């Protein structure tokens, strides 16, 4: 709804650059970016970072509004508050379109999630060996379920989750989030673009923490000679804490930034 017309932006940028007599390399040098970046902007393959809008507009001697609209505007024309709000929301989407930032985020995500997954796997192997040595057997099925959920949720929230919700979430009171096979319903709280980034950030941290902590807790519950019933109770407590750590903080964070 608030996405910029990349094609119009690129065409307008190329036209103004040529009118000013700049090559792509010369314009890039003025903005301290690569000429490949300018080329991608003009071919509508990517958009400049929001911080470049003002210097780009000044170099091309146009307004930021004209840049975002992709056309020259009549100086006598006035924008009403609704048009201004739409334009601002369009500008805010620019930072999300920056391929360099996406690449850096992806590299960070792979490092963090991959590292924690490897550590969790090592903990599982050590836990199984310790359980066998203590004569208590392998882990319970609840551990496998928890670790599996943490890994699946982790892959989704670190690599596939939408960073921004559709506009209708801001315009309506919606307590459910659906994205393909993933469905999350939190009664008493509505999802919007104010609380969504905080919810995603928490869930990413939760997946990493649970991946690492759950094997350790279950290993302790498995190898310490507490007796069958106490061991079973301990693992049920771990499962309850796991589920509470997933849903309760999401509600609290969502309400706080709603």
FENVENUR-V178567 format. One line per field, one symbol per residue. ss: DSSP state (H for helix, E for strand, C for the rest). psi: psi as a letter, one per 40 degrees, with the letter a starting at -180 (. if undefined). burial: 1 if it has 24 or more other ideal C-beta (glycine too) atoms within 12 Angstrom, else 0. Layout:
ss=???
psi=???
burial=???
This chain:
ss=CCCCCHHHHHHHHHHHHHHCCCCHHHHHHHHCCCHHHHHHHHCCCCCCCHHHHHHHHHHHCCCHHHHHHCCCCCCCCCCCHHHHHHHHHHHHCHHHHCHHHHHHHHHHHHHHHHHHHHHHHHHHHHHHHHHHHHCCCCCCHHHHHHHHHHHHHHHHHHHHCCCCCCCHHHHCCCCEEEECCEEEECCCCCCCCCCHHHHHHHHHHHHHHHHHHHHHHHHHHHHCCCCHHHHHHHHHHHHHHHHHHHHHHHHHHHHHCC
psi=dfiigddddddddddddddefiidddddddefiiddddddddefdiiiideedddddddefiiddddddfihihdeiihiddddddddddddedddehdddddddddddddddddddddddddddddddddddeeeaiiidddddddddddddddddddeihdhiideddeigheihhgbehhhhgieiihiededdddddddddddddddddddddddddddhgeiddddddddddddddddddddddddddddde.
burial=010101011101110110000101001100101000110111000111110110011011011111111100000000000000001001111111110000000000100110011001001100110110000100110110011011101111111010111000100001001000000101001111101101110111111111111111111111100000001001100110110011101110110001
